[in-house]
Amino acid sequence: MDTAEISKAKLVSLTQDAEKSWDDELQQLVETLPKEQGWSISNLYLYQGFWCSALTLKPLISFQTHFQAFDSDVIVATFPKCGTTWLKALTFSTLYRDRFARDENPFLSSTPHQLVRFLEQDVYVNNPCPDLDNICVYNKPRLFSTHVPYASLPTSIKDSRCKIVYLCRNPMDMFVSLWHFAEKLRDESKELPSLDEAFDKSCRGIHAFGPFFDHVLGYWKASQENPDQILFLKYEDLKEDISCEVKQLAMFLGVPFTEDEEKQGVVEEIAKICSFEELKKLEVNNKGLDVIGIPHKDFFRKGKVGDWKNYLTPYMVERLEKLIHQKLESSGLTFRLSL
Ligand code: PAP
């Protein structure tokens, strides 16, 4: 079997195991939830107003129930395919830049997803009460990540003073990225959505952790109300001026770059280590599967702004433009569709 087949087999078996592990209480809850076929392997359930895959439901509830935030924690939050891997690498490198020597760069031996682990789809997958102090590469601050919408984050996060860095991306590139990702993980035994059908599902908000617009607006509003706790970034801005965004990130995290560091080019060095081109060529990012069976290499495709132009029809563009206008109207949030 090649990596893609091993990955699909692992995902199918993990999904089946996840469903078998539901106790009576969860089974009863699931039966009340609206259900849709997902884009690749796992079904989606509408839980607390967002679509959650069968694989994630149980660990998500453990995360919501048991996670105890520290004021010093940092959480990287994203909607899937909006630049999670990039933001994990940038936040890790910025926050911990004094903890490792330059020739011992952790990215050479671990993927960004291993260095900054997902709470609901990694840390809580095999254990409802994991020992969080032994899970992060470094402690104080601990660094985690999540795709969970703001409204459904554990109360302990919202009640604490921990910092959340959120990254979003224009919905056209997000859709194209998600489509390619789901394509690779397709379960051929099921009838799967075509590009048109997946686009229609996306516009109706039916994708893991969707609706997309509810997700971005949830974090957008929270960041407006609480700018010291939530930093709202955009993929397109990172692409346009990475040094400026990395400095803003460091400032927000309470670890601003010193003049000396700036003179020595530390900001540019971080930007380079975390760039798509550098990460994509590392061996560690080209072999093996993550905890839920996804090949590490599938997190690196093109890494561009505006790739949607190669895939969306004029009808799709018009529909999505109308949706963007309708959903974001009066929110103050805007997206750039190209640079
Ligand atoms: P997620 O599924 O964990 O949310 P995420 O990193 O958001 O992963 O999704 C991968 C996307 O980020 C891919 O976009 P694309 O399909 O449009 O190409 C991937 O190429 C892009 N990506 C990964 N690493 C980087 C990086 N260092 N810089 C810019 N884009 C990146």
Residues whose N, C-alpha, C, O or C-beta is under 5 A from the ligand:
A	BS01	PAP	F79 P80 K81 C82 G83 T84 T85 W86 D173 S177 C274 S275 F276 L279 F299 F300 R301 K302 G303 K304
